[in-house]
Amino acid sequence: MEQSRRRRQLAYSLLFGLWLPSCLTQTTPSNTGMTTPKPSASPQPQIERLRVRLAGFPRKHNEGRIELFHKGEWGTICDDDFSISNANVLCRQLGFVSATGWTHSAKYGKGQGKIWLDNVLCNGGEKSIEFCKSRGWGNSDCTHDEDAGVVCKDERIPGFVDSNVIDAHVDENKIEEVRLRPVIAMAKKRLPITEGVVEVRYKDGWAQICDLGWTTKNTHVVCGMLGFPHERKVNRNFYKRLKKRAAEKVSKPKVKVSAGGRLYLERQKSNFHIHSVACTGTEVHLAACPLEFSKPNATSSCGGGMAAVVSCMPGPLFIHNSGLKKKFQISSNVRLKGGARVGEGRVEVLKNNEWGTVCDDRWNLQSASVVCRELGFGSAKEALTGARMGQGMGPIYMNEVKCLGQEKSIWNCPFRNITSEDCKHMEDAAVRCNVPYMGLENSIRIVGGRSSYEGRVEVQVGSKWGTVCSTGWTTKEAMVVCRQLGLGYSMHAITETWYWDNSNVTEMVMSGVKCVGNEMALTQCQHHKTVSCQRAAPKFAAGVICSETASDLVLNAPLVQQSVYIEDRPLHMLYCAAEENCLSKSAAKANWPYGHRRLLRFSSEIHNIGRADFKPKAGRHSWVWHACHGHYHSMDIFTNYDLLNANGSKVAEGHKASFCLEDTDCQEGVSKRYECANFGDQGITVGCWDTYRHDIDCQWIDITDVKPGNYILQVVLNPNHEVAESDFTNNAMKCNCKYDGHRIWLHNCHTGDAFSEEAERRFEKYPGQMDNQIS
């Protein structure tokens, strides 16, 4: 019976999930809770595992008060007899590799409800805390002043679902889901739905909220939950007329009612679950507002009122009506970076024309919501800490941000300035925002693969499903597919899918796809009006392999600026370099081994600040041994070095023909994984960097033929996007370069996305740049 009920509710949740992004991760209602068997000498197999969460304030994502979900209720653990072994078991249940400590005496604040476990004694190897010895469920002589907490090592178990949520403390038994039900038939057909009757999930259906005393603050909260930054005024008289006509239809069946009225009459059941709502406007969830529930036996649960109706203002990404009188302006001094999905990423703020990050100390949903709303999304679904969306590279501008929730910008919130010992980039704050439901995932699918993350891409064009031509199919197009499906990043853009199940291959319905890379759906990319594909056979259909995480390479720009110099190197010392095509074309005509080449030399330090290791696309079976330099080359082109004139044309170029990728050094607490020696694994670990000193072969640009003048030095990592990254906009680094024929100077070295647009324009118009004269 219980299983049948759960299956039925799961079906409802899938059906109505189309209306609303799911509620906060940590506020799942009791009807999806687990039944946990009591510990015994030989525990029976569990239907569902015990749910564990971290709570309390202030805390980071990897620490907090321990709470367990048992018998439909969250409760705590008493600190009596608590140990590091207990903490290790709990941290592993939470997805961390181990514990670094534990806390007592309610360090993260006192919990509420039951104290589920007391005198817990684990040996450290148990799969779950329920298998440790204790006094039994609910048997405790403690108070919440003795609630135990844990501090986990900030390293995730590979493959564990990444939560790390600083959650809103709401009563999940009150409100599960909220949706807008459009009253006008036409409104149903256009997504996102921005206006309608507010309905809450109640029992096995939906119920309304009485609008007596309803305020714009309530509307603001509802709109935020549904992914909208602001609310709009509702024409309440229109809905009153509909209600009146519906009532007349009931009492006088012959009265004609408009189509809109009929729709309202047919679906309006006057089932009021909530009598009144009193939000302050800063809440991120309706369940966090004071609510008064309708009494079951009341004769009139909303006397003189009607169902609450709200209208929301969509952000620029989601506007389908360009005729809106009031358009939302996105902030130009806040942005999100490194996120796989729309509305998520590392929070970066602009100060003095340079982008920097925010430290996660005291980072919470109120501050995260201010960021989300100013960027055109709704309130925050999750506030993430510990660089869960990758680390930044520039300055850290803010610490201990304390937004109240109603501020127009994060810059209007109180915060502390950073001192050098306060924060590191491993503490960069991030957000996941509520975004409107657009139904984009319904018109695309991947099939034939071994999992939901692998397979051939199929799209719906009109009423027909079919494959996509793989000609010109690159990482950018594949990234859009994975984003549209909510599957993260594209690890590989597949151009031949013969090795996947092709028993149900459909005809080709799309070709010529070319994406910028930031589109929300494949249909938003350029593509042919009529299908035209040179390799139209089914085995050449486009495919993808998606991943929740990706690497992110960034060059240390200051090091390039500090280490630059010119060397005139004799030709007899450049035979290996010539073999690897590291000299300009004119070197082939030189009088070898006499003479020299003039080289612009500098050091490169390539950091992986993403959430996955950077590994070469090719497997070791296809690596090429270069005896001259004594290492295997794992990528054809890893880095391009160019010297550009004022018109953007190359006057000299260099490149790493291929690279030996390895961890030269790592930040504190991170271990090296990759070393080239002895045919070792190649790659760059998250939190590590690969250094190429200025004095090694090919770490240069051959400027023998370059005339004195002002130029731009440009370095581009992973230029062909051969390997997936969470952010390609920071792969380029640029410097102003002044060369007088004898010496060279670099100025304003920066990654391609580090400056504001205004500062980037000033960089491009560097004095002397336009006429190529030295100033």
C-alpha positions, 0 to 999 in steps of 0.5 A: 500500500505504501509503495503504491501510494509513493508510486502514485505521488511520484507520477503526480510529481513528474506530471506537475513538475512541468509547472515549477522547478522543484522545491529546495533540495533540503525541503522535500516533503514528508510524503517522499520520506523513507522508512528506515529499518531499526538496526539489528544484528543482521539488518534487512536490505533497505528500500531507500537509504536514510536521509542525512543533512547538515543544518545550522548557521553560520556554517560552510557547506561541508560542516553543520549540525547533523539531522536525520530524517526518520519516520517522516520527521527531521531530528538531531543526534546527541553529542554524548559519546560522539567520536570522529568515527561517528563523524566519518560515517556521517560525512561519507553518507553526505558524500564527503570522503571523510571527517576532519572533526566534530562539534558538541553543545549545539555549536551550529545552533539548536535543532528542533523536533526529535533527538533521534539518536543518543550514545552513538558508537561507530567503529568507522566502517559502517555504511550508515549511522543507523548500523552503529550501536546506540540507545535506539531511535528516539531514546535519549536523555538529552536536550537540543543544547547537546546537538552534535555536528560534524566538519567534513573534508571538502572533497567529494566521493567521486560520482556522489550527487553534489548537494552542498546546499545552505538551505532555507529552514522551512516546515516542509510539511506545510507547502510542497510545490507552488504553481501558476494555473493560467485562466486564459486558454491562450496563456497555457500555450506560451511558456513561461507562464507569467500570470495565473491563479496561485495553487499549492500542492495539497494531498493528491491535488492542488488547492488555492490560496484565499486572496484576503489580505494578499500583498505584493510582498506575497506575490514577490515571493511566489514570483521568485520561486517560479524564476521571475525577478519581479512582480507586476500588477494584476487586473483583479477586476478581470478575475472578479468578473470571471468569478461572477460569471462562473457563479451565474453559470451555476445558478442560471445555466442558460447564462452565456459565459466567455471561453475564459469564464468557462475554463475558469468555471471548469477548473476552479473548485474553490478548494482553499487550503491556505486562508492567509499569507503574510510574507515580508518579501525577503523569503525564498520560499512561500513555506518560510512565510507565516501561513494561516491554514483553512479550517476543514469544517469552516462554512466559508474559507474565503468569505468575500474573497477569491483565489489569489492571482499573481503576475510576474515580470520575466527576466530578459532571457525569458521574455516572449513579448517584446512589447512589454512597457517595462523591461528588466535591466540586467546588472552590469557589475555582477555575473555568474561564471562556470555553471553548466545550467542557466542561472547558476555559477560562481558569483563575480562582481565588478570593481574598478573595471576588474572582475573579482569573486565573493568569499563564502563566509556567512553566504546564505540564500538571502544574499544569493537571492539578491544576486539572482534577481539582479541578473534576471532570475528568481530567488535563489534555490541554493547558496553554494560555498567552497568553490562548488562552481570552480575557483576564480583567479582575480581579486576577492572583493567581498566577505561576510555579505549580509543581504536582507533580501530586498536590496537591488544589488549585492553592492547595496548589502553590508559586507567586509573588505578582504584582507590577504589572510581572510579568504582564498579562491577555494572559498568562492561563493556560488548560486543556483537560481530559480529559473522559469520552466520553459519546457526546452528539454521536451524537444530534444533527447539522447538515445542509444547510449549506455546511460542517460548521459551518453547517446545520439542526439535527436530533436523534434522539428514540428511533430517529427523526431529525427537525428542531427547532421554531424558535419561541423558538430563541435564541443560548442553545439554539444554543450548546448545539447547537454545544457538543454537537457539539464545534464551538465557539460559536454565531455565529447562531441561525437561525430560518428555514432555507429557503436551505439544502438541504432535499431531505431534510428530515425531520419535526419531532420536538422543540419548545419548547426552552428552555436555560439555556445551559450544558447539555451536550446539547439533550435536557437543556434544557426541551422539550415532551413532545409536539411543538407548533409554530406554524410547523411548515413545514420552512423554519422549522426551527431552525438554527445557524452555529458558530464556534471563537471568539467575542467577550466583552464586559466593562464596566470597573466601576471607571471607572463608580464613579469617573466618576459624578455628577448633572447637571440638564440643560435641556430645550432641550439634550435634543431629540436625546436625546428623539428616541432615547428616552433620557429617561424617559416623564414627559419627554413631558409636560414643558413643552418647551423649559423646565425640566430633567431630572435625569441620573445620568451616568457613563462606560462603557468596554466591553472585548472580552476574547474571541477574536473581534471583536465585530461587530453582527448586522445588516449595514451595509445595514440600519444606520439613519442618525441625523442628530441625532447624526451616525452610523449605528446598527448595533444596536437595543439594545446596553446597558441602564442600570437603577436597581433598588430592593430588590425588583429592580424598575426605578425608572428606566431608560436604554439605548443605543437603538443604538450606533456601535461602534468601537475607541476604544483598544487594548492594546499591540500591537493595532491598531484596526480599526473606526471609525464615521466616514464609514460605516466598519466597526463593531465592537470588536476583540479587545484593544480597547475602546469608550469612551462618555464621561459627557458624551455624549448618552444616557450616563445614566439619567434619575432626575428621578422617583426619590426619595432612597434606596438602590438598585442600578445595573445595566448590561447589555451585549448584553442580548438576546444578539443577538451571540454571546459566549464568556461571557454571565455577565460582561455585567452590572455592578452597583453599590450606589447611594446617593442623597440627593436632591442627590448620588449615591454608587456603591459595590462596582461589579463585573461580575456574576461577579467576586465569590464567592456569599457576597460577592454575597449581602452586596452584595444586602443592602447597608445600607438596601437592604431598607427603601430608607432612606439609612443 
